[in-house]
Amino acid sequence: MSRVLMIVLAGGLLVLVGGVVYLGAFPPAPAAHPVERTLPNADFHPR
């Protein structure tokens, strides 16, 4: 029982490390979208 648990944990760790290495080698493309922010009306009043 303990041996099976260790094999499963080692396999999970291997998959986790493989995923991190894959993301490091082939990072996802950034989402390019414009930033739309509403400005308060007070910013447009002259001082």
mmCIF entry with sequence, helices, sheets and N, C-alpha, C, O atoms, coordinates in Angstrom:
data_MODEL
# 
_entry.id   MODEL 
# 
_entity.id                         1 
_entity.type                       polymer 
_entity.pdbx_number_of_molecules   1 
# 
_entity_poly.entity_id                      1 
_entity_poly.type                           'polypeptide(L)' 
_entity_poly.nstd_linkage                   no 
_entity_poly.nstd_monomer                   no 
_entity_poly.pdbx_seq_one_letter_code       MSRVLMIVLAGGLLVLVGGVVYLGAFPPAPAAHPVERTLPNADFHPR 
_entity_poly.pdbx_seq_one_letter_code_can   MSRVLMIVLAGGLLVLVGGVVYLGAFPPAPAAHPVERTLPNADFHPR 
_entity_poly.pdbx_strand_id                 A 
# 
loop_
_entity_poly_seq.entity_id 
_entity_poly_seq.num 
_entity_poly_seq.mon_id 
_entity_poly_seq.hetero 
1 1  MET n 
1 2  SER n 
1 3  ARG n 
1 4  VAL n 
1 5  LEU n 
1 6  MET n 
1 7  ILE n 
1 8  VAL n 
1 9  LEU n 
1 10 ALA n 
1 11 GLY n 
1 12 GLY n 
1 13 LEU n 
1 14 LEU n 
1 15 VAL n 
1 16 LEU n 
1 17 VAL n 
1 18 GLY n 
1 19 GLY n 
1 20 VAL n 
1 21 VAL n 
1 22 TYR n 
1 23 LEU n 
1 24 GLY n 
1 25 ALA n 
1 26 PHE n 
1 27 PRO n 
1 28 PRO n 
1 29 ALA n 
1 30 PRO n 
1 31 ALA n 
1 32 ALA n 
1 33 HIS n 
1 34 PRO n 
1 35 VAL n 
1 36 GLU n 
1 37 ARG n 
1 38 THR n 
1 39 LEU n 
1 40 PRO n 
1 41 ASN n 
1 42 ALA n 
1 43 ASP n 
1 44 PHE n 
1 45 HIS n 
1 46 PRO n 
1 47 ARG n 
# 
_struct_asym.id          A 
_struct_asym.entity_id   1 
# 
loop_
_struct_conf.conf_type_id 
_struct_conf.id 
_struct_conf.pdbx_PDB_helix_id 
_struct_conf.beg_label_comp_id 
_struct_conf.beg_label_asym_id 
_struct_conf.beg_label_seq_id 
_struct_conf.pdbx_beg_PDB_ins_code 
_struct_conf.end_label_comp_id 
_struct_conf.end_label_asym_id 
_struct_conf.end_label_seq_id 
_struct_conf.pdbx_end_PDB_ins_code 
_struct_conf.beg_auth_comp_id 
_struct_conf.beg_auth_asym_id 
_struct_conf.beg_auth_seq_id 
_struct_conf.end_auth_comp_id 
_struct_conf.end_auth_asym_id 
_struct_conf.end_auth_seq_id 
_struct_conf.pdbx_PDB_helix_class 
_struct_conf.details 
_struct_conf.pdbx_PDB_helix_length 
HELX_P HELX_P1 AA1 SER A 2  ? ALA A 25 ? SER A 2  ALA A 25 1 ? 24 
HELX_P HELX_P2 AA2 ASN A 41 ? PHE A 44 ? ASN A 41 PHE A 44 5 ? 4  
# 
_struct_conf_type.id          HELX_P 
_struct_conf_type.criteria    ? 
_struct_conf_type.reference   ? 
# 
loop_
_atom_site.group_PDB 
_atom_site.id 
_atom_site.type_symbol 
_atom_site.label_atom_id 
_atom_site.label_alt_id 
_atom_site.label_comp_id 
_atom_site.label_asym_id 
_atom_site.label_entity_id 
_atom_site.label_seq_id 
_atom_site.pdbx_PDB_ins_code 
_atom_site.Cartn_x 
_atom_site.Cartn_y 
_atom_site.Cartn_z 
_atom_site.occupancy 
_atom_site.B_iso_or_equiv 
_atom_site.pdbx_formal_charge 
_atom_site.auth_seq_id 
_atom_site.auth_comp_id 
_atom_site.auth_asym_id 
_atom_site.auth_atom_id 
_atom_site.pdbx_PDB_model_num 
ATOM 1   N N  . MET A 1 1  ? 0.824   -1.193 0.000   1.00 0.00 ? 1  MET A N  1 
ATOM 2   C CA . MET A 1 1  ? 0.000   0.000  0.000   1.00 0.00 ? 1  MET A CA 1 
ATOM 3   C C  . MET A 1 1  ? 0.869   1.259  0.000   1.00 0.00 ? 1  MET A C  1 
ATOM 4   O O  . MET A 1 1  ? 0.604   2.193  -0.757  1.00 0.00 ? 1  MET A O  1 
ATOM 5   N N  . SER A 1 2  ? 1.888   1.290  0.828   1.00 0.00 ? 2  SER A N  1 
ATOM 6   C CA . SER A 1 2  ? 2.755   2.450  0.920   1.00 0.00 ? 2  SER A CA 1 
ATOM 7   C C  . SER A 1 2  ? 3.544   2.650  -0.374  1.00 0.00 ? 2  SER A C  1 
ATOM 8   O O  . SER A 1 2  ? 3.800   3.781  -0.789  1.00 0.00 ? 2  SER A O  1 
ATOM 9   N N  . ARG A 1 3  ? 3.921   1.547  -1.000  1.00 0.00 ? 3  ARG A N  1 
ATOM 10  C CA . ARG A 1 3  ? 4.683   1.636  -2.246  1.00 0.00 ? 3  ARG A CA 1 
ATOM 11  C C  . ARG A 1 3  ? 3.830   2.226  -3.365  1.00 0.00 ? 3  ARG A C  1 
ATOM 12  O O  . ARG A 1 3  ? 4.312   3.039  -4.154  1.00 0.00 ? 3  ARG A O  1 
ATOM 13  N N  . VAL A 1 4  ? 2.569   1.819  -3.434  1.00 0.00 ? 4  VAL A N  1 
ATOM 14  C CA . VAL A 1 4  ? 1.662   2.341  -4.452  1.00 0.00 ? 4  VAL A CA 1 
ATOM 15  C C  . VAL A 1 4  ? 1.448   3.843  -4.240  1.00 0.00 ? 4  VAL A C  1 
ATOM 16  O O  . VAL A 1 4  ? 1.428   4.613  -5.200  1.00 0.00 ? 4  VAL A O  1 
ATOM 17  N N  . LEU A 1 5  ? 1.291   4.250  -2.986  1.00 0.00 ? 5  LEU A N  1 
ATOM 18  C CA . LEU A 1 5  ? 1.112   5.666  -2.680  1.00 0.00 ? 5  LEU A CA 1 
ATOM 19  C C  . LEU A 1 5  ? 2.331   6.476  -3.106  1.00 0.00 ? 5  LEU A C  1 
ATOM 20  O O  . LEU A 1 5  ? 2.183   7.559  -3.673  1.00 0.00 ? 5  LEU A O  1 
ATOM 21  N N  . MET A 1 6  ? 3.515   5.974  -2.846  1.00 0.00 ? 6  MET A N  1 
ATOM 22  C CA . MET A 1 6  ? 4.736   6.680  -3.240  1.00 0.00 ? 6  MET A CA 1 
ATOM 23  C C  . MET A 1 6  ? 4.853   6.775  -4.759  1.00 0.00 ? 6  MET A C  1 
ATOM 24  O O  . MET A 1 6  ? 5.300   7.798  -5.278  1.00 0.00 ? 6  MET A O  1 
ATOM 25  N N  . ILE A 1 7  ? 4.459   5.732  -5.472  1.00 0.00 ? 7  ILE A N  1 
ATOM 26  C CA . ILE A 1 7  ? 4.503   5.759  -6.940  1.00 0.00 ? 7  ILE A CA 1 
ATOM 27  C C  . ILE A 1 7  ? 3.522   6.799  -7.480  1.00 0.00 ? 7  ILE A C  1 
ATOM 28  O O  . ILE A 1 7  ? 3.844   7.540  -8.409  1.00 0.00 ? 7  ILE A O  1 
ATOM 29  N N  . VAL A 1 8  ? 2.331   6.850  -6.899  1.00 0.00 ? 8  VAL A N  1 
ATOM 30  C CA . VAL A 1 8  ? 1.329   7.826  -7.336  1.00 0.00 ? 8  VAL A CA 1 
ATOM 31  C C  . VAL A 1 8  ? 1.809   9.248  -7.044  1.00 0.00 ? 8  VAL A C  1 
ATOM 32  O O  . VAL A 1 8  ? 1.662   10.133 -7.886  1.00 0.00 ? 8  VAL A O  1 
ATOM 33  N N  . LEU A 1 9  ? 2.378   9.473  -5.863  1.00 0.00 ? 9  LEU A N  1 
ATOM 34  C CA . LEU A 1 9  ? 2.892   10.800 -5.526  1.00 0.00 ? 9  LEU A CA 1 
ATOM 35  C C  . LEU A 1 9  ? 4.061   11.197 -6.427  1.00 0.00 ? 9  LEU A C  1 
ATOM 36  O O  . LEU A 1 9  ? 4.153   12.349 -6.851  1.00 0.00 ? 9  LEU A O  1 
ATOM 37  N N  . ALA A 1 10 ? 4.945   10.261 -6.717  1.00 0.00 ? 10 ALA A N  1 
ATOM 38  C CA . ALA A 1 10 ? 6.071   10.552 -7.601  1.00 0.00 ? 10 ALA A CA 1 
ATOM 39  C C  . ALA A 1 10 ? 5.573   10.867 -9.013  1.00 0.00 ? 10 ALA A C  1 
ATOM 40  O O  . ALA A 1 10 ? 6.107   11.760 -9.671  1.00 0.00 ? 10 ALA A O  1 
ATOM 41  N N  . GLY A 1 11 ? 4.564   10.146 -9.478  1.00 0.00 ? 11 GLY A N  1 
ATOM 42  C CA . GLY A 1 11 ? 3.991   10.419 -10.800 1.00 0.00 ? 11 GLY A CA 1 
ATOM 43  C C  . GLY A 1 11 ? 3.336   11.791 -10.854 1.00 0.00 ? 11 GLY A C  1 
ATOM 44  O O  . GLY A 1 11 ? 3.488   12.517 -11.836 1.00 0.00 ? 11 GLY A O  1 
ATOM 45  N N  . GLY A 1 12 ? 2.608   12.146 -9.801  1.00 0.00 ? 12 GLY A N  1 
ATOM 46  C CA . GLY A 1 12 ? 1.987   13.468 -9.746  1.00 0.00 ? 12 GLY A CA 1 
ATOM 47  C C  . GLY A 1 12 ? 3.016   14.579 -9.723  1.00 0.00 ? 12 GLY A C  1 
ATOM 48  O O  . GLY A 1 12 ? 2.843   15.608 -10.376 1.00 0.00 ? 12 GLY A O  1 
ATOM 49  N N  . LEU A 1 13 ? 4.088   14.373 -8.971  1.00 0.00 ? 13 LEU A N  1 
ATOM 50  C CA . LEU A 1 13 ? 5.160   15.360 -8.923  1.00 0.00 ? 13 LEU A CA 1 
ATOM 51  C C  . LEU A 1 13 ? 5.835   15.492 -10.283 1.00 0.00 ? 13 LEU A C  1 
ATOM 52  O O  . LEU A 1 13 ? 6.185   16.595 -10.703 1.00 0.00 ? 13 LEU A O  1 
ATOM 53  N N  . LEU A 1 14 ? 6.017   14.376 -10.962 1.00 0.00 ? 14 LEU A N  1 
ATOM 54  C CA . LEU A 1 14 ? 6.617   14.390 -12.295 1.00 0.00 ? 14 LEU A CA 1 
ATOM 55  C C  . LEU A 1 14 ? 5.736   15.156 -13.280 1.00 0.00 ? 14 LEU A C  1 
ATOM 56  O O  . LEU A 1 14 ? 6.243   15.929 -14.092 1.00 0.00 ? 14 LEU A O  1 
ATOM 57  N N  . VAL A 1 15 ? 4.432   14.949 -13.214 1.00 0.00 ? 15 VAL A N  1 
ATOM 58  C CA . VAL A 1 15 ? 3.502   15.673 -14.091 1.00 0.00 ? 15 VAL A CA 1 
ATOM 59  C C  . VAL A 1 15 ? 3.531   17.167 -13.772 1.00 0.00 ? 15 VAL A C  1 
ATOM 60  O O  . VAL A 1 15 ? 3.507   17.995 -14.683 1.00 0.00 ? 15 VAL A O  1 
ATOM 61  N N  . LEU A 1 16 ? 3.581   17.511 -12.495 1.00 0.00 ? 16 LEU A N  1 
ATOM 62  C CA . LEU A 1 16 ? 3.624   18.913 -12.088 1.00 0.00 ? 16 LEU A CA 1 
ATOM 63  C C  . LEU A 1 16 ? 4.897   19.599 -12.586 1.00 0.00 ? 16 LEU A C  1 
ATOM 64  O O  . LEU A 1 16 ? 4.840   20.708 -13.118 1.00 0.00 ? 16 LEU A O  1 
ATOM 65  N N  . VAL A 1 17 ? 6.023   18.952 -12.416 1.00 0.00 ? 17 VAL A N  1 
ATOM 66  C CA . VAL A 1 17 ? 7.295   19.516 -12.879 1.00 0.00 ? 17 VAL A CA 1 
ATOM 67  C C  . VAL A 1 17 ? 7.295   19.618 -14.403 1.00 0.00 ? 17 VAL A C  1 
ATOM 68  O O  . VAL A 1 17 ? 7.780   20.604 -14.958 1.00 0.00 ? 17 VAL A O  1 
ATOM 69  N N  . GLY A 1 18 ? 6.757   18.612 -15.075 1.00 0.00 ? 18 GLY A N  1 
ATOM 70  C CA . GLY A 1 18 ? 6.670   18.656 -16.535 1.00 0.00 ? 18 GLY A CA 1 
ATOM 71  C C  . GLY A 1 18 ? 5.806   19.809 -17.018 1.00 0.00 ? 18 GLY A C  1 
ATOM 72  O O  . GLY A 1 18 ? 6.132   20.454 -18.014 1.00 0.00 ? 18 GLY A O  1 
ATOM 73  N N  . GLY A 1 19 ? 4.709   20.073 -16.321 1.00 0.00 ? 19 GLY A N  1 
ATOM 74  C CA . GLY A 1 19 ? 3.847   21.198 -16.689 1.00 0.00 ? 19 GLY A CA 1 
ATOM 75  C C  . GLY A 1 19 ? 4.541   22.537 -16.514 1.00 0.00 ? 19 GLY A C  1 
ATOM 76  O O  . GLY A 1 19 ? 4.394   23.429 -17.350 1.00 0.00 ? 19 GLY A O  1 
ATOM 77  N N  . VAL A 1 20 ? 5.293   22.684 -15.436 1.00 0.00 ? 20 VAL A N  1 
ATOM 78  C CA . VAL A 1 20 ? 6.027   23.932 -15.202 1.00 0.00 ? 20 VAL A CA 1 
ATOM 79  C C  . VAL A 1 20 ? 7.100   24.123 -16.269 1.00 0.00 ? 20 VAL A C  1 
ATOM 80  O O  . VAL A 1 20 ? 7.280   25.230 -16.777 1.00 0.00 ? 20 VAL A O  1 
ATOM 81  N N  . VAL A 1 21 ? 7.806   23.063 -16.608 1.00 0.00 ? 21 VAL A N  1 
ATOM 82  C CA . VAL A 1 21 ? 8.838   23.152 -17.646 1.00 0.00 ? 21 VAL A CA 1 
ATOM 83  C C  . VAL A 1 21 ? 8.206   23.485 -18.993 1.00 0.00 ? 21 VAL A C  1 
ATOM 84  O O  . VAL A 1 21 ? 8.750   24.292 -19.747 1.00 0.00 ? 21 VAL A O  1 
ATOM 85  N N  . TYR A 1 22 ? 7.063   22.873 -19.302 1.00 0.00 ? 22 TYR A N  1 
ATOM 86  C CA . TYR A 1 22 ? 6.383   23.138 -20.572 1.00 0.00 ? 22 TYR A CA 1 
ATOM 87  C C  . TYR A 1 22 ? 5.931   24.601 -20.653 1.00 0.00 ? 22 TYR A C  1 
ATOM 88  O O  . TYR A 1 22 ? 6.094   25.246 -21.688 1.00 0.00 ? 22 TYR A O  1 
ATOM 89  N N  . LEU A 1 23 ? 5.361   25.123 -19.552 1.00 0.00 ? 23 LEU A N  1 
ATOM 90  C CA . LEU A 1 23 ? 4.937   26.524 -19.552 1.00 0.00 ? 23 LEU A CA 1 
ATOM 91  C C  . LEU A 1 23 ? 6.131   27.472 -19.643 1.00 0.00 ? 23 LEU A C  1 
ATOM 92  O O  . LEU A 1 23 ? 6.022   28.552 -20.223 1.00 0.00 ? 23 LEU A O  1 
ATOM 93  N N  . GLY A 1 24 ? 7.251   27.080 -19.083 1.00 0.00 ? 24 GLY A N  1 
ATOM 94  C CA . GLY A 1 24 ? 8.449   27.911 -19.188 1.00 0.00 ? 24 GLY A CA 1 
ATOM 95  C C  . GLY A 1 24 ? 9.022   27.911 -20.591 1.00 0.00 ? 24 GLY A C  1 
ATOM 96  O O  . GLY A 1 24 ? 9.527   28.934 -21.054 1.00 0.00 ? 24 GLY A O  1 
ATOM 97  N N  . ALA A 1 25 ? 8.951   26.768 -21.279 1.00 0.00 ? 25 ALA A N  1 
ATOM 98  C CA . ALA A 1 25 ? 9.494   26.670 -22.629 1.00 0.00 ? 25 ALA A CA 1 
ATOM 99  C C  . ALA A 1 25 ? 8.552   27.288 -23.655 1.00 0.00 ? 25 ALA A C  1 
ATOM 100 O O  . ALA A 1 25 ? 9.010   27.922 -24.605 1.00 0.00 ? 25 ALA A O  1 
ATOM 101 N N  . PHE A 1 26 ? 7.254   27.115 -23.479 1.00 0.00 ? 26 PHE A N  1 
ATOM 102 C CA . PHE A 1 26 ? 6.256   27.622 -24.422 1.00 0.00 ? 26 PHE A CA 1 
ATOM 103 C C  . PHE A 1 26 ? 5.208   28.436 -23.659 1.00 0.00 ? 26 PHE A C  1 
ATOM 104 O O  . PHE A 1 26 ? 4.113   27.937 -23.400 1.00 0.00 ? 26 PHE A O  1 
ATOM 105 N N  . PRO A 1 27 ? 5.527   29.676 -23.299 1.00 0.00 ? 27 PRO A N  1 
ATOM 106 C CA . PRO A 1 27 ? 4.567   30.477 -22.526 1.00 0.00 ? 27 PRO A CA 1 
ATOM 107 C C  . PRO A 1 27 ? 3.344   30.831 -23.369 1.00 0.00 ? 27 PRO A C  1 
ATOM 108 O O  . PRO A 1 27 ? 3.453   30.963 -24.588 1.00 0.00 ? 27 PRO A O  1 
ATOM 109 N N  . PRO A 1 28 ? 2.192   30.985 -22.741 1.00 0.00 ? 28 PRO A N  1 
ATOM 110 C CA . PRO A 1 28 ? 0.991   31.352 -23.492 1.00 0.00 ? 28 PRO A CA 1 
ATOM 111 C C  . PRO A 1 28 ? 1.092   32.784 -24.009 1.00 0.00 ? 28 PRO A C  1 
ATOM 112 O O  . PRO A 1 28 ? 1.749   33.629 -23.401 1.00 0.00 ? 28 PRO A O  1 
ATOM 113 N N  . ALA A 1 29 ? 0.441   33.044 -25.128 1.00 0.00 ? 29 ALA A N  1 
ATOM 114 C CA . ALA A 1 29 ? 0.455   34.388 -25.708 1.00 0.00 ? 29 ALA A CA 1 
ATOM 115 C C  . ALA A 1 29 ? -0.361  35.329 -24.821 1.00 0.00 ? 29 ALA A C  1 
ATOM 116 O O  . ALA A 1 29 ? -1.437  34.960 -24.348 1.00 0.00 ? 29 ALA A O  1 
ATOM 117 N N  . PRO A 1 30 ? 0.140   36.527 -24.597 1.00 0.00 ? 30 PRO A N  1 
ATOM 118 C CA . PRO A 1 30 ? -0.622  37.471 -23.772 1.00 0.00 ? 30 PRO A CA 1 
ATOM 119 C C  . PRO A 1 30 ? -1.876  37.948 -24.504 1.00 0.00 ? 30 PRO A C  1 
ATOM 120 O O  . PRO A 1 30 ? -1.881  38.079 -25.728 1.00 0.00 ? 30 PRO A O  1 
ATOM 121 N N  . ALA A 1 31 ? -2.913  38.200 -23.757 1.00 0.00 ? 31 ALA A N  1 
ATOM 122 C CA . ALA A 1 31 ? -4.159  38.702 -24.337 1.00 0.00 ? 31 ALA A CA 1 
ATOM 123 C C  . ALA A 1 31 ? -4.013  40.202 -24.563 1.00 0.00 ? 31 ALA A C  1 
ATOM 124 O O  . ALA A 1 31 ? -3.855  40.968 -23.613 1.00 0.00 ? 31 ALA A O  1 
ATOM 125 N N  . ALA A 1 32 ? -4.066  40.612 -25.822 1.00 0.00 ? 32 ALA A N  1 
ATOM 126 C CA . ALA A 1 32 ? -3.922  42.025 -26.165 1.00 0.00 ? 32 ALA A CA 1 
ATOM 127 C C  . ALA A 1 32 ? -5.300  42.645 -26.327 1.00 0.00 ? 32 ALA A C  1 
ATOM 128 O O  . ALA A 1 32 ? -5.980  42.424 -27.329 1.00 0.00 ? 32 ALA A O  1 
ATOM 129 N N  . HIS A 1 33 ? -5.698  43.414 -25.343 1.00 0.00 ? 33 HIS A N  1 
ATOM 130 C CA . HIS A 1 33 ? -6.963  44.138 -25.437 1.00 0.00 ? 33 HIS A CA 1 
ATOM 131 C C  . HIS A 1 33 ? -6.776  45.510 -24.795 1.00 0.00 ? 33 HIS A C  1 
ATOM 132 O O  . HIS A 1 33 ? -6.025  45.652 -23.830 1.00 0.00 ? 33 HIS A O  1 
ATOM 133 N N  . PRO A 1 34 ? -7.455  46.512 -25.329 1.00 0.00 ? 34 PRO A N  1 
ATOM 134 C CA . PRO A 1 34 ? -7.273  47.860 -24.779 1.00 0.00 ? 34 PRO A CA 1 
ATOM 135 C C  . PRO A 1 34 ? -7.841  47.975 -23.368 1.00 0.00 ? 34 PRO A C  1 
ATOM 136 O O  . PRO A 1 34 ? -8.832  47.330 -23.024 1.00 0.00 ? 34 PRO A O  1 
ATOM 137 N N  . VAL A 1 35 ? -7.206  48.792 -22.580 1.00 0.00 ? 35 VAL A N  1 
ATOM 138 C CA . VAL A 1 35 ? -7.676  49.038 -21.219 1.00 0.00 ? 35 VAL A CA 1 
ATOM 139 C C  . VAL A 1 35 ? -8.681  50.186 -21.274 1.00 0.00 ? 35 VAL A C  1 
ATOM 140 O O  . VAL A 1 35 ? -8.345  51.299 -21.679 1.00 0.00 ? 35 VAL A O  1 
ATOM 141 N N  . GLU A 1 36 ? -9.891  49.909 -20.871 1.00 0.00 ? 36 GLU A N  1 
ATOM 142 C CA . GLU A 1 36 ? -10.936 50.933 -20.875 1.00 0.00 ? 36 GLU A CA 1 
ATOM 143 C C  . GLU A 1 36 ? -11.278 51.268 -19.429 1.00 0.00 ? 36 GLU A C  1 
ATOM 144 O O  . GLU A 1 36 ? -11.746 50.417 -18.672 1.00 0.00 ? 36 GLU A O  1 
ATOM 145 N N  . ARG A 1 37 ? -11.037 52.515 -19.063 1.00 0.00 ? 37 ARG A N  1 
ATOM 146 C CA . ARG A 1 37 ? -11.279 52.960 -17.699 1.00 0.00 ? 37 ARG A CA 1 
ATOM 147 C C  . ARG A 1 37 ? -12.112 54.225 -17.732 1.00 0.00 ? 37 ARG A C  1 
ATOM 148 O O  . ARG A 1 37 ? -11.846 55.118 -18.535 1.00 0.00 ? 37 ARG A O  1 
ATOM 149 N N  . THR A 1 38 ? -13.093 54.315 -16.895 1.00 0.00 ? 38 THR A N  1 
ATOM 150 C CA . THR A 1 38 ? -13.880 55.546 -16.814 1.00 0.00 ? 38 THR A CA 1 
ATOM 151 C C  . THR A 1 38 ? -13.195 56.514 -15.863 1.00 0.00 ? 38 THR A C  1 
ATOM 152 O O  . THR A 1 38 ? -12.749 56.135 -14.780 1.00 0.00 ? 38 THR A O  1 
ATOM 153 N N  . LEU A 1 39 ? -13.119 57.762 -16.285 1.00 0.00 ? 39 LEU A N  1 
ATOM 154 C CA . LEU A 1 39 ? -12.504 58.793 -15.456 1.00 0.00 ? 39 LEU A CA 1 
ATOM 155 C C  . LEU A 1 39 ? -13.597 59.605 -14.780 1.00 0.00 ? 39 LEU A C  1 
ATOM 156 O O  . LEU A 1 39 ? -14.630 59.881 -15.391 1.00 0.00 ? 39 LEU A O  1 
ATOM 157 N N  . PRO A 1 40 ? -13.387 59.986 -13.544 1.00 0.00 ? 40 PRO A N  1 
ATOM 158 C CA . PRO A 1 40 ? -14.388 60.818 -12.878 1.00 0.00 ? 40 PRO A CA 1 
ATOM 159 C C  . PRO A 1 40 ? -14.494 62.180 -13.567 1.00 0.00 ? 40 PRO A C  1 
ATOM 160 O O  . PRO A 1 40 ? -13.515 62.682 -14.120 1.00 0.00 ? 40 PRO A O  1 
ATOM 161 N N  . ASN A 1 41 ? -15.669 62.762 -13.528 1.00 0.00 ? 41 ASN A N  1 
ATOM 162 C CA . ASN A 1 41 ? -15.929 64.028 -14.196 1.00 0.00 ? 41 ASN A CA 1 
ATOM 163 C C  . ASN A 1 41 ? -15.094 65.160 -13.608 1.00 0.00 ? 41 ASN A C  1 
ATOM 164 O O  . ASN A 1 41 ? -14.849 66.150 -14.299 1.00 0.00 ? 41 ASN A O  1 
ATOM 165 N N  . ALA A 1 42 ? -14.656 65.053 -12.378 1.00 0.00 ? 42 ALA A N  1 
ATOM 166 C CA . ALA A 1 42 ? -13.871 66.107 -11.727 1.00 0.00 ? 42 ALA A CA 1 
ATOM 167 C C  . ALA A 1 42 ? -12.518 66.297 -12.407 1.00 0.00 ? 42 ALA A C  1 
ATOM 168 O O  . ALA A 1 42 ? -11.927 67.371 -12.304 1.00 0.00 ? 42 ALA A O  1 
ATOM 169 N N  . ASP A 1 43 ? -12.023 65.282 -13.095 1.00 0.00 ? 43 ASP A N  1 
ATOM 170 C CA . ASP A 1 43 ? -10.729 65.399 -13.762 1.00 0.00 ? 43 ASP A CA 1 
ATOM 171 C C  . ASP A 1 43 ? -10.769 66.369 -14.935 1.00 0.00 ? 43 ASP A C  1 
ATOM 172 O O  . ASP A 1 43 ? -9.716  66.842 -15.361 1.00 0.00 ? 43 ASP A O  1 
ATOM 173 N N  . PHE A 1 44 ? -11.934 66.679 -15.466 1.00 0.00 ? 44 PHE A N  1 
ATOM 174 C CA . PHE A 1 44 ? -12.036 67.518 -16.651 1.00 0.00 ? 44 PHE A CA 1 
ATOM 175 C C  . PHE A 1 44 ? -12.350 68.976 -16.324 1.00 0.00 ? 44 PHE A C  1 
ATOM 176 O O  . PHE A 1 44 ? -12.431 69.798 -17.237 1.00 0.00 ? 44 PHE A O  1 
ATOM 177 N N  . HIS A 1 45 ? -12.526 69.315 -15.062 1.00 0.00 ? 45 HIS A N  1 
ATOM 178 C CA . HIS A 1 45 ? -12.797 70.701 -14.687 1.00 0.00 ? 45 HIS A CA 1 
ATOM 179 C C  . HIS A 1 45 ? -11.488 71.471 -14.599 1.00 0.00 ? 45 HIS A C  1 
ATOM 180 O O  . HIS A 1 45 ? -10.495 70.953 -14.089 1.00 0.00 ? 45 HIS A O  1 
ATOM 181 N N  . PRO A 1 46 ? -11.480 72.719 -15.099 1.00 0.00 ? 46 PRO A N  1 
ATOM 182 C CA . PRO A 1 46 ? -10.242 73.520 -14.971 1.00 0.00 ? 46 PRO A CA 1 
ATOM 183 C C  . PRO A 1 46 ? -9.993  73.901 -13.514 1.00 0.00 ? 46 PRO A C  1 
ATOM 184 O O  . PRO A 1 46 ? -10.925 73.995 -12.715 1.00 0.00 ? 46 PRO A O  1 
ATOM 185 N N  . ARG A 1 47 ? -8.752  74.112 -13.193 1.00 0.00 ? 47 ARG A N  1 
ATOM 186 C CA . ARG A 1 47 ? -8.398  74.449 -11.807 1.00 0.00 ? 47 ARG A CA 1 
ATOM 187 C C  . ARG A 1 47 ? -8.386  75.928 -11.587 1.00 0.00 ? 47 ARG A C  1 
ATOM 188 O O  . ARG A 1 47 ? -8.108  76.385 -10.478 1.00 0.00 ? 47 ARG A O  1 
# 
